[in-house]
Amino acid sequence: MNKYSFNPYSKIFPQLFVREKERIKDALGAANTIEHVGSTAVPSLGGKGIIDIAIAVNKADLDLVTQQLTRLGYEFRPTFSTKDRYYFIIYLPDPEEGTRRYHVHLTYPESNEWKKLIGFRDYLRTHPEMAHEYAEIKKKAASEANQDGKKYRALKEYFFEKVSARIILIQ
């Protein structure tokens, strides 16, 4: 299985997110904000098929929620985290793929990380022409990166910067 690939959007993505959101909510409590982000959160946008989940909690609760997520089976990845966003990964059973990768991005509502995750998703949802452009960039990056994650991200970086600049203008 290639890590950096491009697959078409599946109508199952929102259902997978809701199912995992409920499982997380049961463990963390309903007071936290849990959002579907990333490519699987944008209808018709293809990509790697990873279900990305953003969770916003009080900043003081980041370590507690980290413990709760690891008890759910999520692996905390400090090397992919920042001081304002903790990163987790899990593989769960999947009706289409057999197993699907999920990422959790744990942060707090005032962080720039949260604003970027939600802003990028919302922008692509409301600008289908930009979602289409992003899909083409992702296809090209998957093809040219030759499974090199650093190169894959670099090939997409200018698009993130372009959308981020537009989000700032809107706010």
Secondary structure, DSSP 8 states (H G I E B T S, - for coil): --SS--B---TTHHHHHHHHHHHHHHHH-TTSEEEEESGGGSTT--BS--EEEEEE--GGGHHHHHHHHHHTT-EE-GGG--SS-EEEEEEEEETTTEEEEEEEEEE-TTSHHHHHHHHHHHHHHH-HHHHHHHHHHHHHHHHHHTT-HHHHHHHHHHHHHHHHHHHHHH-
